[in-house]
Amino acid sequence: MKNTRIVFIMMALFVCFGSAFSQAKKKPAPKKKAAPKAISVYVCTDNKDKTFHKHRSCGGLNKCSNEIKFVSSVNELKKYKRKSCTRCNK
């Protein structure tokens, strides 16, 4: 008698909560990658320079002996491995 009650209770619990457990196993939708941000900065191509500049007229670019290149994407800026200029990015 006790065994049938236990079986009945377990079956009732499965019917009530079984659908909730099966729905919890669904995988979330994959996230879409964001497009790279557009920027506008200037980089001195000299190896001595370690910064990128927001303005072409920044005093930090006066020391540049090589070409000053305009960079318009974050991926391109990562190639140069430069930090932000403290003069023009305040």
Backbone as CSV, one residue per row, in Angstrom:
resi,resn,N_x,N_y,N_z,CA_x,CA_y,CA_z,C_x,C_y,C_z
1,MET,0.814,-1.185,0.000,0.000,0.000,0.000,0.865,1.259,0.000
2,LYS,1.898,1.277,0.847,2.785,2.435,0.912,3.544,2.612,-0.407
3,ASN,3.916,1.495,-1.030,4.653,1.557,-2.300,3.808,2.173,-3.405
4,THR,2.527,1.876,-3.433,1.663,2.438,-4.474,1.464,3.935,-4.262
5,ARG,1.421,4.365,-3.002,1.295,5.802,-2.725,2.540,6.554,-3.199
6,ILE,3.698,5.976,-2.933,4.955,6.610,-3.340,5.028,6.692,-4.862
7,VAL,4.648,5.621,-5.530,4.666,5.605,-6.996,3.684,6.641,-7.541
8,PHE,2.504,6.723,-6.953,1.504,7.690,-7.391,1.992,9.127,-7.201
9,ILE,2.612,9.407,-6.051,3.136,10.755,-5.776,4.253,11.099,-6.764
10,MET,5.123,10.154,-7.036,6.222,10.421,-7.962,5.696,10.665,-9.373
11,MET,4.684,9.932,-9.780,4.098,10.142,-11.103,3.431,11.510,-11.187
12,ALA,2.755,11.913,-10.129,2.108,13.224,-10.119,3.143,14.339,-10.192
13,LEU,4.253,14.199,-9.471,5.321,15.206,-9.520,5.934,15.281,-10.910
14,PHE,6.117,14.141,-11.539,6.700,14.131,-12.879,5.782,14.818,-13.878
15,VAL,4.498,14.572,-13.778,3.539,15.199,-14.686,3.525,16.711,-14.475
16,CYS,3.587,17.148,-13.211,3.522,18.588,-12.915,4.797,19.317,-13.302
17,PHE,5.940,18.732,-12.955,7.213,19.441,-13.141,8.062,18.908,-14.280
18,GLY,7.669,17.870,-14.921,8.458,17.277,-16.003,8.625,18.201,-17.183
19,SER,7.586,18.925,-17.547,7.677,19.825,-18.695,8.592,21.008,-18.395
20,ALA,8.662,21.436,-17.146,9.539,22.553,-16.782,11.001,22.158,-16.917
21,PHE,11.330,20.918,-16.576,12.714,20.464,-16.687,13.126,20.288,-18.134
22,SER,12.233,19.836,-18.991,12.583,19.641,-20.388,12.779,20.975,-21.109
23,GLN,12.083,22.026,-20.705,12.237,23.335,-21.328,13.517,24.025,-20.884
24,ALA,14.020,23.703,-19.721,15.217,24.354,-19.201,16.472,23.922,-19.945
25,LYS,16.434,22.844,-20.705,17.610,22.320,-21.380,17.886,22.989,-22.723
26,LYS,17.042,23.901,-23.181,17.235,24.551,-24.474,18.457,25.461,-24.436
27,LYS,19.209,25.469,-25.522,20.402,26.302,-25.615,20.011,27.717,-26.023
28,PRO,20.711,28.726,-25.483,20.418,30.103,-25.894,20.910,30.353,-27.318
29,ALA,20.315,31.322,-27.966,20.698,31.678,-29.328,22.111,32.272,-29.320
30,PRO,22.934,31.973,-30.326,24.291,32.526,-30.363,24.259,34.041,-30.551
31,LYS,25.215,34.722,-29.920,25.290,36.179,-30.009,25.947,36.588,-31.318
32,LYS,25.454,37.676,-31.890,26.029,38.205,-33.123,27.213,39.095,-32.774
33,LYS,28.233,39.048,-33.611,29.408,39.886,-33.399,29.103,41.305,-33.831
34,ALA,29.560,42.264,-33.034,29.348,43.668,-33.354,30.367,44.115,-34.405
35,ALA,29.965,45.034,-35.233,30.858,45.585,-36.245,31.926,46.437,-35.561
36,PRO,33.147,46.475,-36.101,34.191,47.292,-35.493,33.811,48.770,-35.509
37,LYS,34.176,49.467,-34.453,33.829,50.881,-34.336,34.674,51.724,-35.285
38,ALA,34.042,52.737,-35.824,34.753,53.669,-36.691,35.377,54.761,-35.816
39,ILE,36.635,55.052,-36.060,37.346,56.087,-35.313,38.058,56.978,-36.311
40,SER,38.601,58.064,-35.831,39.425,58.918,-36.687,40.568,59.459,-35.847
41,VAL,41.742,58.860,-36.022,42.934,59.252,-35.274,44.127,59.323,-36.225
42,TYR,45.204,59.894,-35.735,46.440,60.042,-36.511,47.564,59.308,-35.810
43,VAL,48.386,58.604,-36.606,49.484,57.811,-36.070,50.759,58.182,-36.813
44,CYS,51.811,58.416,-36.043,53.126,58.613,-36.638,53.712,57.233,-36.893
45,THR,54.176,56.980,-38.112,54.683,55.655,-38.456,56.105,55.420,-37.961
46,ASP,56.687,56.376,-37.280,58.018,56.242,-36.690,57.953,55.250,-35.528
47,ASN,58.949,54.403,-35.383,58.957,53.407,-34.313,59.151,54.024,-32.928
48,LYS,59.683,55.243,-32.872,59.913,55.905,-31.584,58.609,56.378,-30.943
49,ASP,57.632,56.727,-31.753,56.364,57.243,-31.236,55.526,56.089,-30.689
50,LYS,54.950,56.287,-29.522,54.169,55.232,-28.862,52.707,55.617,-28.677
51,THR,52.256,56.731,-29.285,50.892,57.211,-29.056,50.154,57.455,-30.371
52,PHE,48.814,57.481,-30.282,47.988,57.932,-31.396,47.316,59.226,-30.978
53,HIS,46.953,60.046,-31.966,46.499,61.407,-31.695,45.118,61.647,-32.293
54,LYS,44.332,62.396,-31.564,42.964,62.697,-31.982,42.943,63.835,-33.006
55,HIS,43.893,64.760,-32.895,43.936,65.940,-33.768,45.232,65.966,-34.564
56,ARG,45.114,66.378,-35.818,46.296,66.481,-36.679,47.235,67.580,-36.199
57,SER,46.700,68.566,-35.508,47.501,69.696,-35.046,48.078,69.482,-33.645
58,CYS,48.017,68.274,-33.090,48.536,67.998,-31.745,50.046,68.223,-31.713
59,GLY,50.517,68.782,-30.620,51.944,69.051,-30.474,52.793,67.795,-30.430
60,GLY,52.202,66.674,-30.070,52.937,65.410,-30.042,53.339,64.929,-31.420
61,LEU,52.648,65.385,-32.444,52.992,64.988,-33.813,54.101,65.848,-34.409
62,ASN,54.506,66.929,-33.739,55.578,67.789,-34.252,56.909,67.050,-34.326
63,LYS,57.122,66.075,-33.463,58.389,65.339,-33.419,58.469,64.231,-34.461
64,CYS,57.377,63.961,-35.161,57.328,62.848,-36.105,58.235,63.129,-37.305
65,SER,59.183,62.219,-37.557,60.091,62.377,-38.685,59.642,61.545,-39.891
66,ASN,58.724,60.628,-39.686,58.194,59.806,-40.776,56.807,60.295,-41.169
67,GLU,56.099,59.457,-41.896,54.768,59.778,-42.378,53.754,59.764,-41.228
68,ILE,52.796,60.687,-41.280,51.676,60.706,-40.346,50.493,60.102,-41.074
69,LYS,49.968,59.000,-40.531,48.922,58.246,-41.217,47.586,58.438,-40.507
70,PHE,46.522,58.632,-41.299,45.160,58.718,-40.786,44.609,57.306,-40.650
71,VAL,44.081,56.961,-39.463,43.542,55.626,-39.198,42.058,55.769,-38.907
72,SER,41.234,54.916,-39.566,39.787,55.060,-39.420,39.091,53.825,-38.849
73,SER,39.843,52.813,-38.422,39.203,51.644,-37.824,40.021,51.145,-36.631
74,VAL,39.334,50.524,-35.697,39.982,50.021,-34.489,40.948,48.894,-34.833
75,ASN,40.567,48.034,-35.776,41.443,46.924,-36.159,42.763,47.417,-36.747
76,GLU,42.713,48.467,-37.526,43.936,49.032,-38.100,44.799,49.670,-37.014
77,LEU,44.153,50.304,-36.033,44.894,50.931,-34.938,45.591,49.884,-34.076
78,LYS,44.998,48.719,-33.916,45.605,47.651,-33.113,46.923,47.176,-33.710
79,LYS,47.077,47.288,-35.024,48.323,46.881,-35.681,49.504,47.721,-35.210
80,TYR,49.234,48.987,-34.898,50.311,49.901,-34.502,50.674,49.782,-33.031
81,LYS,49.799,49.236,-32.207,50.044,49.041,-30.772,50.432,50.353,-30.098
82,ARG,49.567,51.340,-30.222,49.819,52.658,-29.652,48.846,52.959,-28.517
83,LYS,49.260,53.835,-27.614,48.409,54.311,-26.524,47.844,55.673,-26.897
84,SER,46.849,56.112,-26.152,46.222,57.398,-26.388,47.141,58.536,-25.949
85,CYS,47.171,59.589,-26.721,47.982,60.774,-26.398,47.343,61.514,-25.211
86,THR,48.173,61.923,-24.265,47.653,62.646,-23.099,47.379,64.116,-23.403
87,ARG,47.974,64.650,-24.466,47.753,66.056,-24.811,46.398,66.289,-25.480
88,CYS,46.087,65.504,-26.484,44.883,65.802,-27.270,43.671,64.952,-26.881
89,ASN,43.811,63.993,-26.002,42.685,63.155,-25.610,42.241,63.434,-24.170
90,LYS,42.303,64.681,-23.780,41.876,65.048,-22.415,40.386,65.203,-22.340
